[in-house]
């Protein structure tokens, strides 16, 4: 059975560069895509959840994954500093998940070295 990877901010630019690599990886069975905006589509492995990463339900969704890649960021329109920190740097205690979120740079570094995620 392959790995399940959750990607927050799945509609964003960083995810758009990572998703083709994850989609092509035969060791990855499922991608849980999470975003507050409607899913743009285009990847067969993505099971989309329209959810805010600050919501109480997020830990239940993220705990379905073997690996979490946190790419959601508060954009320039976010003027509430606490809300921005909650989204960008996980100040709410790692979303209540059992594993440490991994960044896009970690994924790209592993892929660039030819290693498995």
DAVENFEN-V930545 format. One record per pair of residues at least 12 apart in sequence whose ideal C-beta (glycine too) atoms are under 10 Angstrom apart, sorted by the first residue. I is the first residue (numbers start at 0). J is the second residue. D is the distance in Angstrom with one decimal. If there is no record, write none. Layout:
# DAVENFEN-V930545
I|J|D, I|J|D
This chain:
# DAVENFEN-V930545
0|28|6.5, 0|29|9.9, 0|65|10.0, 1|24|8.5, 1|25|7.4, 1|26|5.5, 1|27|5.5, 1|28|3.0, 1|29|7.3, 1|44|9.2, 1|65|9.0, 2|21|9.5, 2|24|8.5, 2|26|5.9, 2|27|5.3, 2|28|6.4, 2|29|8.1, 2|30|9.6, 2|64|8.3, 2|65|4.6, 2|66|6.5, 2|115|8.9, 2|116|7.0, 3|27|7.7, 3|28|6.2, 3|29|4.5, 3|30|7.5, 3|31|6.5, 3|44|9.4, 3|46|9.0, 3|63|6.3, 3|64|4.8, 3|65|5.3, 3|66|7.7, 3|67|9.9, 4|17|9.4, 4|18|10.0, 4|21|6.1, 4|24|9.0, 4|26|10.0, 4|27|5.9, 4|28|9.1, 4|29|7.6, 4|30|5.3, 4|31|7.2, 4|32|9.6, 4|44|8.9, 4|45|10.0, 4|64|5.8, 4|65|6.8, 4|66|4.8, 4|67|7.6, 4|68|6.3, 4|101|9.1, 4|106|8.7, 4|116|7.0, 5|29|9.3, 5|30|7.6, 5|31|4.1, 5|32|8.0, 5|33|6.4, 5|46|9.8, 5|48|8.8, 5|57|9.5, 5|60|7.0, 5|61|5.2, 5|62|9.0, 5|63|7.2, 5|64|3.7, 5|65|8.8, 5|66|7.3, 5|67|4.7, 5|68|6.9, 5|69|8.7, 5|94|9.7, 5|96|8.7, 5|98|9.8, 5|100|8.7, 6|18|7.3, 6|21|7.6, 6|30|6.0, 6|31|7.1, 6|32|5.6, 6|33|6.8, 6|34|8.8, 6|45|8.1, 6|64|8.9, 6|66|9.4, 6|67|8.1, 6|68|4.9, 6|69|8.4, 6|70|6.0, 6|71|8.9, 6|103|9.0, 6|106|9.3, 7|31|9.2, 7|32|8.6, 7|33|4.8, 7|34|7.4, 7|35|9.8, 7|48|9.8, 7|50|9.0, 7|51|9.8, 7|52|5.3, 7|57|8.4, 7|60|9.6, 7|61|8.1, 7|67|7.4, 7|68|7.3, 7|69|5.0, 7|70|5.7, 7|71|3.9, 7|72|9.1, 7|86|8.8, 7|89|9.8, 7|94|8.4, 7|100|8.0, 8|32|9.1, 8|33|7.5, 8|34|6.0, 8|35|8.9, 8|36|9.4, 8|52|8.2, 8|68|9.0, 8|69|7.6, 8|70|3.9, 8|71|3.4, 8|72|6.3, 8|86|8.9, 8|103|9.3, 9|30|7.9, 9|31|8.5, 9|32|3.4, 9|33|5.9, 9|34|4.8, 9|36|9.0, 9|38|7.2, 9|39|8.4, 9|42|8.9, 9|45|6.9, 9|47|7.1, 9|48|8.9, 9|68|9.4, 9|70|7.4, 9|71|8.4, 10|32|7.9, 10|33|9.5, 10|34|4.4, 10|35|8.6, 10|36|4.9, 10|37|7.9, 10|38|6.9, 10|39|5.5, 10|40|9.9, 10|47|9.2, 10|49|9.9, 10|70|9.6, 10|71|9.4, 11|34|7.5, 11|36|8.9, 11|70|5.8, 11|71|7.2, 11|72|7.1, 11|74|9.1, 11|103|9.7, 12|70|8.9, 12|72|9.8, 12|103|10.0, 13|68|8.9, 13|69|10.0, 13|70|4.6, 13|71|9.4, 13|72|8.3, 13|102|9.2, 13|103|4.8, 13|104|9.4, 13|106|9.5, 13|107|9.3, 14|30|9.5, 14|32|7.6, 14|33|9.8, 14|34|8.2, 14|39|9.8, 14|42|9.8, 14|45|9.7, 14|68|8.2, 14|70|5.1, 14|71|8.9, 14|103|7.9, 15|39|8.5, 15|41|9.1, 15|42|9.9, 15|70|9.8, 16|70|9.9, 16|103|8.0, 16|106|9.9, 16|107|8.1, 17|30|9.5, 17|68|7.0, 17|70|7.4, 17|103|5.9, 17|106|5.9, 17|107|7.3, 17|110|8.5, 18|30|7.1, 18|32|8.0, 18|41|7.9, 18|42|5.3, 18|44|8.6, 18|45|7.2, 19|41|9.3, 19|42|7.9, 20|106|7.7, 20|107|8.2, 20|109|9.9, 20|110|5.5, 20|111|10.0, 20|116|8.8, 21|42|8.1, 21|44|7.1, 21|45|8.9, 21|66|9.9, 21|68|8.6, 21|106|8.1, 21|110|9.1, 21|116|7.6, 22|41|9.0, 22|42|5.0, 22|43|7.1, 22|44|5.5, 22|45|8.0, 23|44|9.6, 24|44|9.1, 24|110|8.4, 24|115|7.8, 24|116|6.7, 25|115|9.9, 26|115|5.8, 26|116|7.1, 27|44|6.6, 27|65|9.2, 27|66|9.0, 27|115|9.4, 27|116|7.0, 28|44|7.2, 28|65|9.5, 29|44|5.8, 29|45|8.2, 29|46|6.1, 29|63|8.6, 29|64|8.4, 29|65|9.5, 30|42|6.8, 30|43|9.4, 30|44|4.7, 30|45|4.7, 30|46|7.2, 30|47|9.2, 30|64|8.8, 30|68|9.3, 31|44|9.6, 31|45|7.7, 31|46|5.7, 31|47|8.1, 31|48|6.4, 31|60|6.4, 31|61|7.7, 31|63|6.2, 31|64|5.6, 31|67|8.8, 32|44|9.1, 32|45|4.3, 32|46|7.0, 32|47|4.7, 32|48|7.0, 32|49|9.5, 33|46|9.9, 33|47|7.7, 33|48|5.0, 33|49|8.0, 33|50|5.5, 33|51|8.9, 33|52|6.8, 33|54|10.0, 33|57|7.5, 33|60|6.5, 33|61|7.8, 33|64|9.8, 33|67|9.4, 33|69|9.6, 33|70|9.4, 33|71|7.3, 34|47|7.6, 34|48|8.2, 34|49|6.7, 34|50|7.9, 34|51|9.1, 34|52|9.1, 34|70|9.3, 34|71|7.1, 35|49|6.8, 35|50|7.3, 35|51|5.2, 35|52|8.2, 35|53|9.7, 35|54|9.5, 35|71|8.1, 35|86|9.6, 36|49|7.7, 37|49|6.6, 46|60|9.8, 46|63|9.2, 48|60|5.3, 48|61|9.6, 48|63|9.6, 51|71|8.8, 51|82|10.0, 51|85|9.7, 51|86|8.4, 52|69|7.8, 52|71|5.2, 52|85|8.0, 52|86|6.1, 52|89|8.3, 52|91|8.5, 52|94|6.3, 52|100|9.9, 53|71|9.6, 53|82|7.5, 53|85|5.3, 53|86|6.7, 53|89|9.9, 53|90|9.8, 53|91|6.4, 53|94|8.5, 54|94|9.5, 55|95|8.3, 56|95|10.0, 57|91|9.1, 57|94|5.2, 57|95|7.2, 57|96|8.2, 58|91|9.8, 58|92|9.5, 58|93|8.9, 58|94|5.6, 58|95|3.3, 58|96|5.5, 58|97|8.7, 59|95|8.6, 59|96|9.4, 60|94|9.1, 60|96|9.2, 61|93|9.2, 61|94|5.6, 61|95|7.9, 61|96|4.5, 61|97|8.7, 61|98|8.4, 61|100|8.2, 62|94|9.2, 62|95|8.1, 62|96|5.6, 62|97|6.0, 62|98|8.3, 63|96|9.9, 64|96|8.3, 64|97|10.0, 64|98|8.0, 64|100|9.9, 65|98|7.9, 65|116|9.2, 66|98|7.3, 66|99|9.6, 66|100|8.7, 66|101|6.1, 66|105|9.6, 66|106|8.7, 66|116|6.5, 67|93|9.0, 67|94|7.8, 67|96|6.2, 67|97|9.7, 67|98|6.3, 67|99|7.9, 67|100|4.4, 67|101|6.6, 68|100|7.0, 68|101|5.4, 68|102|7.1, 68|103|6.3, 68|105|7.9, 68|106|5.8, 68|116|8.9, 69|86|9.3, 69|87|9.1, 69|88|9.3, 69|89|6.8, 69|93|9.3, 69|94|8.1, 69|96|10.0, 69|99|9.7, 69|100|4.0, 69|101|7.5, 69|102|6.7, 69|103|8.4, 70|100|9.5, 70|102|8.0, 70|103|5.5, 70|106|9.3, 71|86|5.9, 71|87|8.1, 71|89|9.8, 72|86|6.5, 72|87|5.4, 72|88|9.7, 73|85|8.3, 73|86|4.4, 73|87|5.6, 73|88|10.0, 74|86|9.5, 101|116|8.6
